[in-house]
Amino acid sequence: MKQLVFATNNQHKTEEIRMALEGLYEVLNLEDIGCFVDIPETAATFEGNATLKSSYVAEHFRLDCFADDSGLEIEALNNEPGVYSARYSCSRDSQENINLVLQKMNGVENRKARFKTVISLMQNGQNHLFEGVITGSIRTELSGAKGFGYDPIFQPDGYNITFAEMEMSEKNKISHRALALQKMIAFLRNEATA
Ligand code: ITT
């Protein structure tokens, strides 16, 4: 079976995609291929960072590979935290990142925000990009304990609960990451049957 590397160390993400591509590709992650380098994510865009990761593996290991990058964009904050989502408050602590967002959004009427994921698939030397977006709004207070990151303050459009109040199975159907993943899977399945 053809092999495809997912440039992540996140076992949960690996299992999710492994299941989705069962029978089509053998999915390997960075640990599986012996890549223990912290690949720098220094680009100014999600596209750039996802591409840095996928092309690192393609160049150094000569294997087809995909990688993702995601984050929260808040309209009133000029799309911050964006690519800095993981360490917006200069720490990787979600609570501190949320506090900084709530502080900056204090008294701000426009609460519109979106989560975005971009996947870069490096296949036969070509870069294919897939994007997933979910729009919503920033609450004034935290609500819910599920999920991770900014989930307790993000309410997706069409719902009156936050991502952190949603069952994981439900979030995984509508999330930015799920949408981008579905696009890449459709592309790969299409190729396999072409
Ligand atoms: P890897 O790059 O190692 O996979 P990461 O934590 O950097 O892990 P992402 O690039 O996917 O993960 O996301 C960057 C940050 O954006 C993440 O740390 C969260 O703060 C935020 N984020 C992304 N997706 C999110 C989601 O579904 N819910 C809440 N916050 C999210």
Residues whose N, C-alpha, C, O or C-beta is under 5 A from the ligand:
A	BS01	ITT	T8 N10 D68 D69 S70 G71 L72 S85 A86 F148 G149 Y150 D151
